[in-house]
Amino acid sequence: MSSAVPSAGATAVPVSSPAEVPVSASVRLRLAALARASALATRGVVGLDAGRAGMRMTASVGLRVDGVVCAAMPGGRYQVSVHLVAAMVPLRQLADAVRARIEREAAIAGLADRLGRVDVAVEDVQVRTEEARP
Amino acid sequence: MSETESTRTRTRTGEASEPAKGSSSKAISRSGDEPLSSELGSTTIADAVVTKIASIAAREVRGVYDLGGGTARALGGVTRSVGIGDERMQGVTVEVGEREAAVDLTVVVEYGESIPRIAGALRENITRRIEGMTGLTVTEVNIAINDLFFPGDEAAAEPARVD
């Protein structure tokens, strides 16, 4: 990514997948991108919600991941909070599926030892999923 | 029919004739199977989610014409016309805790329908939907019948002033 990109979260470039995050990026940002991609790949997830002011995000060095908040925990791990917009499906099972997928993908990416709690917040539901998808 | 003259049925779960608020009765209550929080992480369901589920469940009940008081419905019409409103949120207030939820509804029913039947069906359907989708235990579904809808009310709208 270009170093000309401003570092402030609001003007940072949104990231949708881990592939868009450079290897040199922070673990925090890599985990956030991984969590976002994992959540979006889970059946029943319509989208992620960054909130009205767009404050639910993780930003670092000119990049930002919307809808995921990644915060440092003691011991070098990161707590990941994922804010979902869901379809009309059983939400508790959906949250468990998202959590499991994030843990699985983190293990594949070699980040399992850096992943802490995964909190899932269902912020909204959409009656017809086709309305949200482009 | 104004709200002050309206037929008002405010029934607490498990105490059909008791209008008192703050009851601890939980006749509809069903325990969730699993905790919403563990060392692996927590699951949070936003109030707006429960509100939307309750509203959709209420509209599924036969005899429910609309949700919301007169003012809410009038404002809802205006906000919808400019594309910022969501009718699914009007007439429904929820309180959501970590494991339980309580729902307050304001309902317009169709004239001729049995209000006790509608109230019972609302309570059952809303509880089933919320518990099924969120795992939260529904402790209360409080229903205020705000107005009656008469067939033909919509047709009596103001005639067009131009041809």
Interface residues (C-beta under 8 A of the other chain):
Chain A: V80 A86 M88 V89 P90 L91 R92 A95 D96 R99 R117 V118 D119 V120 A121 V122 E123 D124 V125 V127
Chain B: G32 E34 L36 E39 L40 G41 S42 T43 T44 I45 A46 A48 V49 K52 I53 I56 R88 G132 M133 T134 G135
